[in-house]
Amino acid sequence: MSSLSNQKDIIKSFVEDIFNKHDLLAIEKYFAKENPSIGEGSAGSKQSLIDLFRAFPDIHAEIEHIIAENDLVVVFLNFTGTHKGEFHGLQPTNKLVNIRSADLYRVVDELIAEHWDVVDQLDLLHQTGAINFK
């Protein structure tokens, strides 16, 4: 079993490689082969990230908080990027956006075995003008 500090380091490295360096090849390095939380497997995860990076080519994630207990790591991320490409049918606005998420990772044998997240998509839609609050 990995130490809690090592588990946090794995997730910090994952965030840096994937979200900040946009290194899609690194997915294989971090995820266990039998990972039910990545849906269609690493190919599906890669496609989702390709779509994200096309829409927000300068996206960057900052870790606000990271906590580890047993085999779980929780990380609160604050993404910033410019909406330069289509995103889920929403045409580019060239607006700077801020996307926040809370992610829970289960790390086993230094690999991500499971992942869950909550993303504030409502705020993203508001920032891009897709919806307006009254």
Helices and strands as residue ranges (DSSP letters): H 4-14, I 15-20, G 24-26, H 27-30, G 36-38, H 41-55, E 60-69, E 72-82, E 96-108, E 111-119, H 121-127
